Amino acid sequence: MSKRLNNIQHKILSWEEARQLRGIWALQSQKVAFTNGCFDILHLGHVSYLAQAADTANRLIVGINTDASVRMLEKAPNRPINSENARATVLAALGCIDAVVLFNEQTPLELIEWLRPDVLLKGADYDANQTDPSAKNYIVGSDFVRSYGASVQTIPFVDGYSTTGILAKGN
């Protein structure tokens, strides 16, 4: 295995490894941001979003839905297109991402509670001010992170870029 690929794969962490690293960063007074998603087919919209997410803190942790978790979301019968390992490796290759963690649950709530980020981020289709957990635009974990003084933010999309839209063009 190449040295660079090995370095990339070392950014894909277990929950325990991510929490240990998050603890080290906290001791170094580094602000940690967290976002999550499927990131099935990486595109310009994702890269722009993740770069902006990284700009909100010193470190960025990205939670990725496992294949089983993506299927629970019922995005489409053929999703995910790429395996969880492929998606994690592609994201870990981005310089703006410091750690990638897979989660098997339908939402990242347990992972957010485990990591206790300083900043919780989602795309602009969510509302950072929404407090009703049953609302479609509610950011999972937002009440929890606010309970210890962390912030919740949204990031605008790049128009015309979505995995669903890209897949629709292929039909």
N, C-alpha and C positions, 0 to 999 in steps of 0.2 A: 504494500500500500504506500502511496506517495506520502511524503511528510506533510504536505499541505492538506490532503484529504484527511489524514489522521488528526491534524489540528482542527479541522472543521468538525469532525465527528466527536471530538472532545467537548464541543459546545452543546451536544445533545445530552441532557442530564436526567437522572432519576429525580424523583421528588426530593429525596433526602439530600442528594448532591446539590440540587438547586437551593434548598434551604440553607445548607452550610455555606454556599457561596454568597447567598443573600446576607447571611450573618457577617461574613467577612467584609462585604461591601458596607454594611451598616457601621461596623467598627471603624472603617475608613471614612465615615461621613459621606458616603456616596449615595445619592438619591437613586432609587430603583423604580423603574416604570414597568408595568405589565400590560400586555394586550393578548388577545387570543383570537383564534379563528381556525378554519379548515385549511386555508391557503392551498387549495387543490391544484390549481394551475397558476403558478406565479406570473404576474403581469405588472405592467407599469403602475396600475392603481395600487397594488400591494406594496411595491417598492417605495412609492411616494408616501404611502400611509406609514410604513415601518420606519422610514427615515425621519418623518415628522414625529413619530412616537419616540424615537431615540433622542430627538432634540429636547424632549421634556424632562430628561433626567441624565444622570451620569451613566446609567446602565439600563439595558432593555432586556427583559425576559419575555419570551413569546410562548404562550401555551398553545399547543396544537391538538385538535380533536384526533383521537385514534380513528382507525377505519371503522370500528364498531360504533364509535360516537357519531361519526359523520352519517352513518346509516340511520341512527336514531333520529337525526334531524330531518330525515326524509326530504332532502333537497331534490333528489332525482334518483330513479332506480339504478342508474349507472355510476353513481357517485360513491366514494371518491374515485376519480380517474387515476390518480397516483397513490401509491401505498403510503402509509404513515412514515415509514423509514425514508422513502424518497422525498416526501414533503419536508420532513425534519432536516434532512441533509441539505436540501436546496436552501432552506431558510438559514440554517447554520452557516452557510457559505457567505451570507451577507454581512459585510463589515459593521453594519449598524446594530446587529443583534449580538448580544453577549451570551445568551443562553436560550436553549429551546427545551421545553418540557412537554411531554405527551400527557394528555388526560383522557380517561376512558368514560367519564361521566357525560351526561347530556349537556351540562353547563360547567364552567370552570370554577364554580363557587368554592368547592373544597380546596382547589389549588390556590385560589386567591387567599383564602383563610390560612392556608399553610405557609404561603410566602409573605403575606402582609406587605404588599408593595406601597411605595410612597405616592405613586401616581397610577391610576387605573384608566385605561384608554379604550375607546371603541370608535368606530366610524360614525360619520354624521347622520346615518340612518337611525342612530340611537340618540337619546336626550339625556345629557348629564344631570338635568334637573328633575327628571321623572322619578317619582318616589313610589309609584304603584308597581309592585313586582309582577302583577298580572298584565301590565301594559306591554305591547309588542316592542316599544322603544325603550324599555327599562334596561339599564345596564346591570347585569348580574354582578353582585358583590359590591355595588356602589354604597349601599347602606352600611355594610360592614367596614369598608375602607374609610368612610367618613367618620365612623365611630371612634377611630383612633387618630383622626386629624389628617388623613391622607386626602388627596384631591382626585376628582373624577373629571375627565375631559373627553371631548370628541374631536375628531380630526376630519376635515373635509375630504371628499372623494375626488378623484380625477375623472371628469366626465367621460363616458363612453367605455369605461373599463370595469368589467365584472366577469367573474368566471362563467356565470350563467349566460351572459351576453356573448362571450367568446364561443361557448359551446353551441349557442343558437346559430351563430354565423356558419358553423360547420354543417348545418343541416340543409 
